[in-house]
């Protein structure tokens, strides 16, 4: 069958859907990934056949502003390549498309942040598009796939088919130090994902954190964009900074410090790594609250320091995680439970059954 996967927003959406899309392709199905121009490189880096539908990145919560253009682009695409089933994510535009095409719709997301209110608003704002297309209502998804481990799902989350997170990020040639633990030392990874050059610790410098960690005998890795490595590498001292494959290095780490991105947080949880999260937006804060609420992370909110300097709080939180085994134990508990969830290949069988109705 033909399956149209659709993504918008950040690279995390591409990396999140890639395992299921790859499973479908390996099973002999034809697939296409419809994506925004800024996500095309990420799609290509994980081997997915992708077609651009809009020049700009779609932002969650902006369905009403961009819906007409995105729907028209998707209708043009499906006029040339008609899918038997549509898979979408945070946006409800693909759901409109599936209703217009009268094919099953699968929603595939990482449901760790409460979304009920935003979903209801987005669906209501799509009413003009439904009327324009001659649709009386927007049917519920035929299948809801959730990548979030059950212990971290928000209260009141809708029933879903849980699926195991399979790490998928852009790859290049790797070196032995990336997949081996340093002998006699613990290892900490610091990353701000792909949105920022470096993690923002409020004071604008990672030097105090790096100094404290290396002083405690910890090897420090900083996964960063090439321009960050060029600009800041010399001033950060004894660290490895630059491109580091998160999925490869995660199992070798004792601590990770990051911004709360979906791919980052879940790849680390998948490896059982305790985390200190400094959120860079509201979604990152929801991620941090869920993971720290389970006991597998420490949350440092730069905007609400609670009487402590944010940079000092980051340092203190890292030392607490390294000194208290309970954080690693809770992280490993999530990883163990996630490992029991159905794989993309198993969930694909349910998707095949939908299309066969």
C-alpha positions as CSV (number, residue, x, y, z in Angstrom):
1,X,0.0,0.0,0.0
2,X,0.9,3.7,-0.2
3,X,1.5,5.5,3.1
4,X,1.9,9.3,3.3
5,X,3.8,10.4,6.4
6,X,3.5,14.2,7.2
7,X,5.7,16.2,9.6
8,X,6.2,19.8,10.5
9,X,7.9,21.8,13.2
10,X,11.3,20.6,14.3
11,X,13.7,17.8,13.3
12,X,12.4,15.8,16.3
13,X,9.2,15.2,14.3
14,X,11.3,13.6,11.5
15,X,13.4,11.5,13.8
16,X,10.3,10.4,15.7
17,X,8.4,9.1,12.7
18,X,11.5,7.7,10.9
19,X,11.4,4.2,12.6
20,X,7.8,3.6,11.6
21,X,8.3,4.9,8.1
22,X,11.4,2.8,7.7
23,X,9.5,-0.3,9.0
24,X,6.8,0.3,6.4
25,X,9.3,0.7,3.6
26,X,11.1,-2.5,4.7
27,X,7.8,-4.3,4.7
28,X,7.4,-3.5,1.0
29,X,5.0,-0.5,1.2
30,X,5.5,2.7,-0.8
31,X,6.1,5.7,1.4
32,X,6.5,9.4,1.0
33,X,7.3,12.0,3.7
34,X,5.7,15.4,3.2
35,X,7.8,18.0,5.1
36,X,8.6,21.6,5.3
37,X,11.8,22.8,3.6
38,X,13.8,23.3,6.8
39,X,13.2,19.6,7.6
40,X,14.3,18.2,4.2
41,X,17.9,17.7,5.2
42,X,17.0,15.8,8.3
43,X,14.7,13.5,6.3
44,X,17.4,12.8,3.8
45,X,19.9,12.1,6.6
46,X,17.8,9.2,7.8
47,X,17.1,7.8,4.4
48,X,13.4,8.8,3.9
49,X,12.0,9.8,0.5
50,X,10.8,13.3,1.2
51,X,8.9,16.0,-0.7
52,X,8.7,19.6,0.3
53,X,5.2,21.1,0.7
54,X,6.0,24.5,2.3
55,X,9.0,26.8,2.3
56,X,8.8,27.7,6.0
57,X,8.7,25.6,9.2
58,X,5.3,24.9,10.6
59,X,4.9,25.8,14.2
60,X,2.6,23.9,16.5
61,X,-0.4,26.0,17.3
62,X,-0.4,27.8,14.0
63,X,-2.7,25.4,12.1
64,X,-5.2,28.2,11.5
65,X,-2.6,30.5,10.0
66,X,-1.1,28.1,7.6
67,X,-3.8,25.5,7.1
68,X,-5.1,26.6,3.7
69,X,-1.7,26.6,2.0
70,X,-0.6,23.3,3.6
71,X,-3.9,21.6,2.7
72,X,-3.7,22.8,-0.9
73,X,-0.1,21.6,-1.2
74,X,-1.0,18.2,0.2
75,X,-4.0,17.9,-2.1
76,X,-1.8,18.7,-5.1
77,X,0.7,16.0,-3.9
78,X,-2.0,13.4,-3.4
79,X,-3.5,14.2,-6.7
80,X,-0.3,12.9,-8.2
81,X,0.5,10.2,-5.6
82,X,-2.7,8.9,-3.9
83,X,-2.1,7.3,-0.5
84,X,-4.1,4.5,1.1
85,X,-3.4,5.9,4.6
86,X,-2.1,9.1,6.1
87,X,0.1,9.4,9.2
88,X,0.3,12.8,10.9
89,X,1.7,14.3,14.1
90,X,1.0,17.4,16.1
91,X,-0.8,19.3,13.4
92,X,-4.4,18.4,12.5
93,X,-4.0,19.4,8.9
94,X,-3.1,15.9,7.8
95,X,-6.3,14.7,9.5
96,X,-8.3,17.1,7.3
97,X,-6.5,15.7,4.3
98,X,-7.3,12.1,5.3
99,X,-11.0,13.0,5.7
100,X,-11.1,14.6,2.3
101,X,-9.4,11.6,0.7
102,X,-11.6,9.2,2.7
103,X,-8.6,7.1,3.8
104,X,-7.6,6.0,7.4
105,X,-5.7,8.5,9.5
106,X,-3.1,7.6,12.1
107,X,-1.8,10.2,14.6
108,X,1.7,9.5,15.7
109,X,3.2,11.7,18.4
110,X,5.2,11.7,21.7
111,X,2.4,12.7,24.1
112,X,4.4,13.9,27.1
113,X,3.0,17.5,27.3
114,X,-0.7,18.2,28.0
115,X,-2.3,19.0,24.6
116,X,-6.0,18.6,25.1
117,X,-6.8,22.4,25.2
118,X,-4.5,23.2,22.3
119,X,-5.9,20.3,20.2
120,X,-9.4,21.5,20.8
121,X,-8.5,25.0,19.8
122,X,-6.7,23.8,16.6
123,X,-9.6,21.6,15.5
124,X,-12.1,24.4,16.1
125,X,-9.9,26.8,14.0
126,X,-10.0,24.4,11.1
127,X,-13.7,24.7,10.6
128,X,-13.4,27.1,7.7
129,X,-11.2,24.6,5.9
130,X,-13.7,21.8,6.5
131,X,-16.4,23.9,5.0
132,X,-14.2,24.9,2.0
133,X,-13.6,21.2,1.3
134,X,-17.2,20.2,1.8
135,X,-16.6,18.2,5.0
136,X,-19.2,18.3,7.8
137,X,-16.9,17.1,10.5
138,X,-13.3,16.0,11.3
139,X,-13.4,12.3,12.2
140,X,-11.3,11.0,15.1
141,X,-8.0,9.3,14.2
142,X,-8.4,5.7,13.3
143,X,-5.3,4.9,15.4
144,X,-3.4,7.0,17.9
145,X,0.3,5.9,18.4
146,X,2.1,7.3,21.4
147,X,5.9,7.1,21.8
148,X,5.9,8.3,25.4
149,X,6.5,5.6,28.0
150,X,3.3,5.1,30.1
151,X,4.8,6.4,33.4
152,X,5.5,9.8,31.8
153,X,2.2,10.3,30.0
154,X,0.3,13.4,31.4
155,X,-2.8,12.9,33.5
156,X,-6.0,12.5,31.3
157,X,-4.0,11.6,28.2
158,X,-6.3,9.8,25.7
159,X,-6.1,6.1,25.2
160,X,-3.3,5.2,22.7
161,X,-1.3,2.3,21.2
162,X,2.0,2.6,22.9
163,X,5.0,2.1,20.7
164,X,8.7,1.7,21.6
165,X,10.9,4.7,20.9
166,X,13.7,3.7,18.5
167,X,16.5,6.3,18.5
168,X,17.1,7.8,15.0
169,X,19.3,10.8,14.3
170,X,21.5,12.0,11.5
171,X,24.6,9.8,11.2
172,X,28.2,10.3,10.1
173,X,31.4,8.3,10.6
174,X,31.9,7.6,14.3
175,X,35.0,7.1,16.3
176,X,35.7,4.6,19.2
177,X,35.6,7.2,21.9
178,X,31.9,7.8,21.0
179,X,30.7,4.3,21.8
180,X,33.1,3.3,24.6
181,X,33.2,4.6,28.2
182,X,36.3,6.4,29.4
183,X,38.3,4.1,31.7
184,X,38.0,5.1,35.4
185,X,35.9,8.2,34.7
186,X,32.3,9.1,34.6
187,X,31.0,10.9,31.5
188,X,28.6,13.9,31.1
189,X,27.0,15.0,27.9
190,X,25.9,18.6,27.3
191,X,23.7,19.5,24.4
192,X,21.3,22.2,23.2
193,X,20.0,20.2,20.3
194,X,19.9,21.8,16.8
195,X,18.0,25.0,17.7
196,X,20.8,26.8,19.6
197,X,24.6,27.0,19.4
198,X,25.1,26.1,23.1
199,X,22.9,25.4,26.1
200,X,21.8,28.7,27.7
201,X,22.6,28.6,31.4
202,X,21.4,32.3,31.8
203,X,24.9,33.7,32.4
204,X,25.8,32.8,28.8
205,X,28.8,30.6,29.6
206,X,29.3,26.9,30.2
207,X,32.7,27.4,31.6
208,X,31.7,27.2,35.3
209,X,29.8,24.0,34.7
210,X,32.6,22.4,32.7
211,X,35.2,23.4,35.3
212,X,33.1,21.9,38.1
213,X,32.5,18.6,36.3
214,X,36.1,18.2,35.1
215,X,37.3,19.1,38.6
216,X,35.2,16.2,39.9
217,X,36.9,13.9,37.5
218,X,34.1,13.8,34.9
219,X,34.8,13.6,31.2
220,X,32.7,16.3,29.5
221,X,31.3,16.0,25.9
222,X,29.4,18.9,24.3
223,X,27.2,18.0,21.3
224,X,27.0,21.2,19.3
225,X,26.7,22.6,15.9
226,X,30.0,23.1,14.0
227,X,29.9,26.8,14.3
228,X,29.6,26.5,18.1
229,X,32.6,24.2,18.2
230,X,34.6,26.8,16.2
231,X,33.5,29.7,18.3
232,X,33.6,28.3,21.8
233,X,35.8,25.2,21.7
234,X,39.1,26.9,22.8
235,X,37.5,28.7,25.8
236,X,35.8,25.6,27.3
237,X,39.0,23.8,28.2
238,X,39.3,20.0,28.4
239,X,36.2,19.0,26.5
240,X,35.2,17.3,23.3
241,X,32.9,19.6,21.4
242,X,31.2,19.2,18.0
243,X,29.1,16.7,16.2
244,X,28.4,13.7,18.5
245,X,25.9,11.0,17.6
246,X,23.4,11.1,20.5
247,X,22.1,7.6,20.0
248,X,25.6,6.1,19.9
249,X,27.1,8.1,22.9
250,X,24.0,8.0,25.2
251,X,24.7,4.4,26.6
252,X,28.2,5.6,27.7
253,X,26.9,8.5,29.7
254,X,26.3,8.9,33.5
255,X,24.6,12.3,33.1
256,X,23.2,14.5,30.4
257,X,22.5,18.2,30.5
258,X,20.1,19.6,27.9
259,X,17.3,21.9,26.8
260,X,14.3,19.5,26.9
261,X,14.0,18.6,23.3
262,X,11.9,15.6,22.4
263,X,14.6,13.6,20.5
264,X,17.2,14.4,23.1
265,X,15.2,13.5,26.2
266,X,13.7,10.3,24.8
267,X,17.0,9.0,23.4
268,X,18.6,9.5,26.7
269,X,15.7,7.9,28.6
270,X,15.9,5.0,26.2
271,X,19.5,4.5,27.3
272,X,18.7,4.9,31.0
273,X,20.6,8.2,31.4
274,X,19.6,10.6,34.3
275,X,19.2,14.2,33.1
276,X,19.4,17.8,34.1
277,X,17.1,19.8,32.0
278,X,17.2,23.6,31.4
279,X,14.1,24.2,29.3
280,X,14.4,26.7,26.4
281,X,10.6,26.9,25.8
282,X,7.2,25.8,27.2
283,X,7.3,22.4,25.6
284,X,10.8,21.8,27.0
285,X,9.5,22.7,30.4
286,X,6.7,20.2,30.1
287,X,9.2,17.5,29.2
288,X,11.4,18.5,32.2
289,X,8.4,18.4,34.6
290,X,7.4,14.9,33.4
291,X,10.9,13.4,33.6
292,X,11.9,15.1,36.8
293,X,8.5,14.3,38.3
294,X,9.3,10.6,37.8
295,X,12.6,11.1,39.5
296,X,14.9,10.6,36.5
297,X,15.9,14.2,36.1
298,X,16.4,17.6,37.8
299,X,14.7,20.6,36.4
300,X,16.4,24.1,36.5
301,X,14.0,26.8,35.3
302,X,16.1,29.8,34.3
303,X,13.1,32.1,34.5
304,X,12.1,31.0,38.1
305,X,15.4,30.4,39.9
306,X,13.7,30.2,43.3
307,X,16.3,32.3,45.1
308,X,19.3,30.5,43.5
309,X,21.5,31.7,40.6
310,X,20.5,29.6,37.6
311,X,24.1,28.7,36.8
312,X,24.8,27.7,40.3
313,X,21.6,25.6,40.3
314,X,22.8,23.8,37.2
315,X,26.1,22.9,38.8
316,X,24.5,21.8,42.0
317,X,21.9,19.7,40.1
318,X,24.6,17.9,38.1
319,X,26.6,17.1,41.2
320,X,23.4,15.9,43.0
321,X,22.6,13.5,40.1
322,X,26.1,12.2,40.0
323,X,26.1,11.7,43.8
324,X,22.6,10.2,44.2
325,X,22.1,6.7,42.6
326,X,18.3,7.1,42.7
327,X,18.3,9.3,39.6
328,X,20.1,6.7,37.5
329,X,17.8,4.0,39.0
330,X,14.7,5.8,37.9
331,X,16.1,6.5,34.5
332,X,16.9,2.8,34.1
333,X,13.4,1.9,35.2
334,X,11.9,4.0,32.4
335,X,14.3,2.4,29.9
336,X,13.3,-1.1,31.1
337,X,9.6,-0.4,30.7
338,X,10.1,1.3,27.3
339,X,11.9,-1.8,26.1
340,X,8.8,-3.9,26.6
341,X,6.6,-1.8,24.3
342,X,5.6,-2.9,20.8
343,X,8.2,-2.2,18.1
344,X,7.4,-0.2,15.0
345,X,7.2,-3.5,13.0
346,X,4.5,-4.8,15.4
347,X,2.5,-1.6,15.3
348,X,2.8,-1.6,11.5
349,X,0.6,-4.7,11.4
350,X,-2.3,-2.7,13.0
351,X,-1.8,0.0,10.4
352,X,-1.9,-2.6,7.6
353,X,-5.2,-3.9,9.1
354,X,-6.7,-0.4,9.0
355,X,-6.0,0.0,5.3
356,X,-7.4,-3.5,4.6
357,X,-10.8,-2.7,6.0
